[in-house]
Amino acid sequence: MEVEKTLAQMTLEDKIALCSGANFWETKRFEPYGIPSVFMCDGPHGLRKQEEAADMLGVNRAHPATCFPAEVTTAASWDPVLLEQIGAAIAEEAREQDVDLVLGPGANLKRNPLCGRSFEYFSEDPLLAGKLAAGFICGAEAKGVGTSLKHLAANSQETCRFTSDSVLDERALREMYLTAFEIAVREGKPSTVMCAYPKLNGIHCSDHQELLTGILRSEWGFDGLVLTDWGAMNNRIEGFRAGCDLSMPGGSNFMEKEVLEAVKTGKLPQKAVDASARRVLELVSRAAEKPKTETSCDYQAHHVLAKEAAEQGAVLLHNKDNILPLREGTKIGAMAKSMRFQGAGSSHINPKRLSQPLSFLPHAVYAPGCDERGDTTDVLLAEAIQAAKEAQIAVVFAGLPDRYESEGFDRENMRMPEGHLRMIDAVARANANIVVVLLCGCAAAR
C-alpha cells in the first residue's frame, strides 16, 4: 500500500472514520481505497483470540493457545532473552491464528500491592520492567507481528480506573512511572502504544498532548500508532489533537460528527486528523506487507518453553533442613489438582495444554483441604490433617484463588483466604515437615 497516495485519495469523513475500530478487535476495512483491516487480540502471556462473543474481561471462550507464565513470574527470571523467546513464540501462534497485533506487554509499575492486575505487570523496578518488555517486543516484532506496549501511563490500580487521577510531580513521573516505557520504546520499538484509562495530573491519557506527542514521540522517537485501552477515549477532538490515533473498540462512531464539525470550523487542524489516519494506514501497511518468517508454529516447543519460564520464575523463599527436593510418597494439600496459573481479565488464556502439580506425583495422597474459592470446613480440614499425619512430608498448595485477583477491581486487603490459613496451620500442627507452595499474582499475607 502506498500510504501517502491512499491518504490523499480519502475524504475527510473517511479519514476520521478510519481512526476508530470496526468492531471489538478489528480496524475498519475500506475496499474503495484498498485498505484491509488489522486484527488484534490480547496477548501479554498468550493469545486470547475471540471471533464470537467478544469481551474485555476474559469471560467468553477464546481459541486455545499456549499459556505462558504471567509477567509476575517471568520477571523473577531477570532474563530479557527468555522474554524475547516468549514474545517470538506468541507471535508464531498469532500468525497461525491470523492475528496482526498482540496487545502486550504491560509495563506499568507495581505501586499498589492491592492492585488486582499486578500479576500482569513485571516489577516494582522500572529498569527491570523496561528491559523485559523490550525483550518481549523484540521477539514478537521480529516474527512480523505487531505489539502494543501498555498502559501509558501511571496506571497502577484498578479501583476507579476510568475516572481516577494519577497526580505526581515531574521527577516521580520521569524517574519511575515513565522509565520502563521509555526503555521499551527505545530498545523494543513496538508498533503501537496503548494509552491508559486514568487521568494524568488532571488530563485523561487519551487527551494528553504532552504525554503522547511531547514525551512519547518527540523525546523518545516513537513513530508508531497510539491506540486507546478499550473504552478509554475521553474526547475524540482532544484525542486527535494529542496524537491518540485509534479509538477502540469500534462500532460506536464516537464523536465522529463532532470531529468533522471541529475541522470545518477551524477548532481542530485537519493535519491532526491526517497524522492519525496516516499512522493507521502505516500500521495496516506493515501488517499486510511485512515479511513473515517461514518458522512453523510448534506448540510442543512452546509448551516446553512455558515450562522453562515457570521454572526460571519460581522463587524458593526458604529450604529449612534441605526438605526439598521432594521424595516419593509425599502427600499433597489443596490447589494441587486445580493450579492457579493465571489471573482473570483480558489476559485470561484458554490453555492448549495444562499440567497440574498432582500429575507429577502419581503416588501422592491427595486431600483438598479447601474448595476452589479458598473456603474450608471441619470435614475438609480433618481429611487434610489425616493425610498430613501419614505423610513423610506434607505439601500444601495455597495462595489467592481466581476471585481475589482480576482486571477491574483491587483487593481490599493483603490477607490470604481464611480457609487457606486454617489449612496451613492445621497441617503444620499435624506434621512438622511441611512445604507450602504459594500460587498468587501478588504479595499475600496472613
KAFEN-V952290 format. One record per pair of residues at least 24 apart in sequence whose ideal C-beta (glycine too) atoms are under 6 Angstrom apart, sorted by the first residue. I is the first residue (numbers start at 1). J is the second residue. If there is no record, write none. Layout:
# KAFEN-V952290
<<I & J> <I & J>>
This chain:
# KAFEN-V952290
<<1 & 285> <3 & 281> <3 & 282> <3 & 285> <6 & 33> <6 & 281> <7 & 278> <9 & 33> <15 & 273> <15 & 277> <16 & 256> <16 & 259> <16 & 260> <16 & 273> <18 & 277> <18 & 280> <19 & 245> <19 & 246> <19 & 276> <19 & 277> <19 & 280> <20 & 247> <20 & 250> <21 & 248> <21 & 249> <21 & 250> <22 & 250> <23 & 250> <23 & 251> <24 & 54> <24 & 249> <36 & 288> <38 & 100> <38 & 101> <38 & 284> <38 & 287> <39 & 99> <39 & 100> <40 & 101> <40 & 103> <41 & 99> <42 & 103> <42 & 346> <42 & 347> <43 & 90> <43 & 102> <43 & 103> <43 & 104> <44 & 104> <44 & 105> <44 & 106> <44 & 120> <44 & 347> <45 & 70> <46 & 349> <47 & 93> <47 & 94> <48 & 349> <49 & 97> <49 & 99> <56 & 230> <56 & 346> <57 & 345> <58 & 344> <58 & 345> <58 & 346> <58 & 348> <62 & 350> <64 & 350> <64 & 352> <65 & 93> <65 & 349> <65 & 352> <66 & 302> <66 & 306> <66 & 352> <67 & 349> <67 & 351> <68 & 306> <68 & 309> <69 & 309> <69 & 310> <69 & 313> <70 & 119> <70 & 342> <71 & 120> <71 & 121> <71 & 122> <72 & 119> <72 & 441> <73 & 313> <74 & 309> <74 & 313> <75 & 122> <75 & 123> <76 & 313> <76 & 315> <77 & 312> <77 & 313> <80 & 131> <80 & 132> <80 & 135> <83 & 132> <83 & 135> <83 & 136> <84 & 135> <84 & 138> <84 & 139> <85 & 305> <87 & 136> <87 & 139> <87 & 140> <88 & 139> <88 & 143> <89 & 302> <89 & 305> <91 & 140> <91 & 143> <91 & 145> <92 & 297> <93 & 297> <94 & 145> <96 & 297> <100 & 287> <101 & 146> <102 & 140> <102 & 145> <102 & 147> <103 & 148> <105 & 133> <105 & 136> <106 & 150> <107 & 133> <107 & 149> <107 & 180> <107 & 181> <107 & 184> <108 & 151> <108 & 155> <108 & 156> <109 & 156> <111 & 156> <112 & 156> <112 & 157> <113 & 443> <114 & 410> <114 & 411> <115 & 157> <115 & 410> <116 & 158> <116 & 405> <116 & 406> <116 & 409> <116 & 410> <117 & 158> <117 & 407> <118 & 441> <118 & 442> <119 & 343> <119 & 405> <119 & 441> <120 & 347> <126 & 176> <126 & 179> <126 & 180> <129 & 180> <130 & 180> <130 & 183> <130 & 184> <133 & 184> <134 & 183> <134 & 184> <134 & 187> <134 & 188> <137 & 188> <137 & 190> <138 & 188> <143 & 293> <144 & 290> <144 & 292> <146 & 191> <147 & 190> <148 & 192> <148 & 194> <149 & 184> <149 & 190> <149 & 193> <150 & 194> <151 & 194> <151 & 196> <151 & 229> <152 & 181> <152 & 193> <152 & 195> <152 & 196> <153 & 177> <153 & 178> <154 & 200> <155 & 196> <155 & 198> <157 & 410> <158 & 408> <158 & 409> <158 & 410> <159 & 410> <161 & 197> <161 & 198> <162 & 197> <164 & 198> <165 & 199> <166 & 198> <166 & 200> <167 & 201> <182 & 220> <185 & 220> <185 & 222> <186 & 220> <191 & 224> <192 & 224> <192 & 225> <192 & 227> <193 & 226> <194 & 227> <194 & 229> <195 & 226> <195 & 228> <195 & 244> <197 & 229> <197 & 232> <204 & 234> <206 & 232> <206 & 233> <206 & 234> <206 & 239> <206 & 244> <207 & 234> <207 & 235> <207 & 238> <207 & 239> <207 & 242> <208 & 242> <209 & 242> <212 & 242> <212 & 243> <212 & 244> <213 & 243> <225 & 279> <225 & 283> <237 & 262> <237 & 268> <240 & 272> <240 & 273> <240 & 276> <241 & 272> <245 & 276> <245 & 279> <245 & 280> <246 & 280> <299 & 352> <303 & 353> <328 & 363> <329 & 392> <330 & 364> <330 & 393> <330 & 395> <331 & 364> <331 & 365> <331 & 387> <331 & 391> <331 & 394> <332 & 358> <332 & 364> <332 & 366> <332 & 395> <333 & 369> <333 & 395> <333 & 396> <333 & 397> <334 & 368> <334 & 369> <334 & 370> <334 & 397> <334 & 423> <335 & 397> <336 & 397> <338 & 372> <340 & 399> <340 & 439> <343 & 405> <343 & 441> <344 & 402> <344 & 406> <345 & 406> <345 & 407> <346 & 407> <369 & 423> <370 & 419> <370 & 420> <370 & 423> <373 & 401> <374 & 401> <374 & 417> <374 & 419> <374 & 420> <375 & 419> <376 & 419> <376 & 422> <376 & 423> <381 & 426> <384 & 423> <384 & 427> <385 & 426> <385 & 430> <388 & 427> <388 & 430> <388 & 431> <389 & 430> <391 & 431> <393 & 433> <394 & 427> <394 & 431> <394 & 434> <395 & 435> <396 & 424> <396 & 427> <396 & 436> <397 & 437> <398 & 424> <399 & 438> <399 & 439> <399 & 440> <400 & 440> <400 & 444> <405 & 441> <414 & 445> <416 & 444> <421 & 446>>
